[in-house]
Amino acid sequence: MGIAIGASSVLVAYGLESYPGLRTETGTWAAVAVLAATLTAYGLITTVLSRETEDSATVARRYGSLIGLTVGGSWFFLLTSYALTPDLSFLPLAIALLAPPVTAGAVAAKEHSAAAGVRTAVWAGLTGGMLIFIAYSVCVLVTRGKPYDAALINEFHHSGTTTTLASYAVGDGLTQALTMMVIVPVVGVAFGSIASLAAAGKPVTPTP
């Protein structure tokens, strides 16, 4: 997670350096502040969870990180694949929002522990959200924010900005990446908690 946080910071710094117009936009530094706070929260939560040593915490960490890597990898594949047509554009978001709670429910049922399921959802959300941000940011920076669809161009012309279309598109793309980094863990933990409570069931009381 430390490496991912560092990579995310480098990507944003590269974007600000490569597209000077971003630095003059009013919302840029507010977004940078939100990013810094989000990365700090990611780091703190990861540090706290990493110190837990009980078996259920280890299982949650293993499965949650694995599904998070899968979510992030699928986003990178889908964002760079010509197979992702407009009709299938919902797939990345569906994978990111559904995979963590499904995995959390499975772990909760296996461990008979709702807490283990919630931890799994947290790990999946953190890992997936971070990797989605990195994958999204890389694609935005490499493509210069393309494709420039009609909606984006119309928004650019009515925004009153003095920057170029490329800078505007990159800024918009990085903002969307940041939004996903916030939404994925929040929604994943919320639905993961519900799934965990439903799947854990009542503990079996041993017969004296």
C-alpha positions in Angstrom: 0.0 0.0 0.0 2.9 2.3 0.7 4.2 1.8 -2.8 0.8 2.4 -4.3 0.4 5.6 -2.3 3.8 6.8 -3.6 2.9 5.8 -7.2 -0.4 7.7 -6.9 1.4 10.8 -5.7 3.9 10.6 -8.5 1.2 10.3 -11.1 -0.6 13.4 -9.9 2.6 15.3 -9.7 3.4 14.3 -13.3 0.0 15.4 -14.4 0.4 18.8 -12.8 3.8 19.2 -14.3 2.9 18.1 -17.8 -0.3 20.1 -18.0 0.4 23.6 -16.5 -3.1 24.6 -17.2 -4.3 22.4 -14.4 -2.4 24.5 -11.9 -4.5 27.5 -12.7 -7.9 25.9 -12.4 -9.8 26.8 -9.3 -10.8 23.3 -8.3 -7.4 21.7 -8.8 -5.9 22.4 -5.4 -9.1 21.5 -3.6 -9.0 18.1 -5.4 -5.3 17.8 -4.5 -6.2 18.4 -0.8 -8.9 15.7 -1.0 -6.5 13.3 -2.6 -3.9 14.0 0.2 -6.5 13.3 2.8 -7.7 10.2 1.1 -4.2 8.8 0.7 -3.5 9.6 4.4 -6.7 7.7 5.4 -5.7 4.7 3.2 -2.3 4.6 4.9 -3.7 4.9 8.4 -6.4 2.3 8.0 -3.9 -0.1 6.3 -1.4 0.3 9.2 -4.1 -0.4 11.8 -5.5 -3.5 10.1 -2.0 -4.8 9.4 -1.3 -5.0 13.1 -4.1 -7.5 13.7 -2.7 -11.0 14.1 -5.7 -13.3 14.9 -6.6 -16.0 12.3 -9.8 -14.3 11.1 -7.9 -11.0 10.5 -5.3 -13.0 8.5 -8.0 -14.6 6.4 -9.7 -11.3 5.8 -6.4 -9.7 4.8 -5.5 -12.5 2.3 -8.9 -12.7 0.6 -9.6 -9.0 0.7 -6.3 -8.1 -0.8 -6.7 -10.8 -3.5 -10.1 -9.6 -4.6 -8.8 -6.0 -4.5 -6.0 -6.9 -6.8 -8.5 -8.6 -9.1 -10.7 -5.6 -9.2 -7.8 -3.2 -9.9 -6.4 -5.6 -12.6 -9.8 -5.9 -14.3 -10.1 -2.1 -14.5 -6.7 -1.8 -16.1 -7.6 -4.5 -18.6 -11.0 -3.1 -19.4 -9.8 0.5 -19.7 -7.1 -0.5 -22.2 -9.1 -3.1 -24.1 -10.8 -2.4 -27.4 -13.4 -4.9 -26.2 -14.9 -2.3 -23.8 -17.7 -0.9 -26.0 -20.2 1.7 -24.7 -22.6 -1.1 -24.2 -20.2 -2.7 -21.7 -19.0 0.4 -20.0 -20.9 -0.5 -16.9 -18.6 -3.6 -16.3 -15.7 -1.9 -14.5 -18.0 -0.2 -12.0 -20.1 -3.3 -11.5 -17.0 -5.4 -10.7 -15.7 -2.8 -8.3 -18.9 -2.5 -6.4 -20.0 -6.1 -6.3 -16.8 -8.1 -5.9 -16.0 -6.8 -2.3 -19.4 -7.6 -0.7 -19.6 -11.0 -2.4 -16.2 -11.9 -1.1 -17.0 -10.5 2.3 -20.1 -12.6 2.5 -18.2 -15.7 1.5 -15.5 -15.1 4.2 -18.1 -14.3 6.9 -19.9 -17.6 6.1 -16.7 -19.5 6.1 -15.4 -18.0 9.4 -18.8 -17.7 11.0 -17.8 -14.2 11.8 -19.4 -11.0 10.5 -16.3 -9.1 11.7 -14.0 -11.2 9.4 -16.3 -10.4 6.5 -16.3 -6.6 7.2 -12.5 -6.7 7.4 -12.4 -8.5 4.1 -14.6 -5.8 2.5 -12.3 -3.1 3.9 -9.2 -4.7 2.5 -10.9 -5.3 -0.9 -12.1 -1.7 -1.0 -8.8 -0.2 -0.1 -6.7 -2.4 -2.5 -9.3 -2.1 -5.3 -9.9 1.6 -4.9 -6.1 2.4 -4.9 -5.4 0.2 -8.0 -8.4 1.7 -9.8 -7.1 5.2 -9.2 -3.6 4.2 -10.5 -5.0 2.3 -13.6 -7.4 5.2 -14.4 -4.8 7.8 -13.9 -2.2 6.0 -16.1 -4.8 5.6 -18.9 -5.8 9.3 -18.7 -2.2 10.5 -18.7 -1.1 8.2 -21.5 -4.1 9.1 -23.8 -4.1 12.8 -22.8 -7.7 12.4 -21.7 -9.0 11.0 -25.0 -11.4 10.2 -26.4 -12.9 13.7 -26.4 -16.6 12.9 -26.8 -19.3 15.5 -27.6 -20.3 15.9 -24.0 -16.8 16.7 -22.8 -16.1 19.1 -25.7 -19.4 20.9 -25.0 -18.6 21.1 -21.3 -15.2 22.5 -22.1 -16.5 25.2 -24.3 -19.1 26.3 -21.6 -16.7 26.1 -18.7 -15.0 29.4 -19.2 -11.6 27.9 -18.7 -8.5 29.4 -20.2 -6.7 26.1 -20.4 -6.4 23.7 -23.4 -8.9 20.9 -24.1 -6.2 18.3 -23.3 -5.6 19.8 -19.9 -9.3 20.0 -19.2 -9.8 16.4 -20.2 -6.9 15.2 -18.1 -8.1 17.1 -15.1 -11.6 15.7 -15.6 -10.2 12.2 -15.9 -8.1 12.5 -12.7 -11.1 13.8 -10.8 -13.1 10.8 -11.9 -10.2 8.6 -10.8 -10.2 10.3 -7.3 -14.0 9.9 -7.1 -13.7 6.2 -7.7 -10.9 5.9 -5.0 -13.4 7.3 -2.5 -16.5 5.6 -3.7 -15.2 2.0 -4.0 -14.1 1.4 -0.4 -17.1 3.3 1.0 -19.7 1.4 -1.0 -17.7 -1.9 -0.7 -17.6 -1.7 3.1 -21.3 -0.6 3.3 -22.5 -3.5 1.2 -19.9 -5.8 2.6 -21.1 -5.2 6.1 -24.6 -6.1 5.1 -23.5 -9.2 3.3 -21.3 -10.2 6.2 -24.1 -9.9 8.8 -26.4 -11.9 6.5 -23.9 -14.6 5.8 -22.3 -15.1 9.2 -25.4 -16.5 10.8 -25.8 -17.2 14.5 -22.9 -18.7 16.3 -23.4 -22.3 17.4 -23.4 -22.6 21.2 -21.6 -25.8 22.3 -23.6 -28.3 24.4 -22.3 -28.4 28.0 
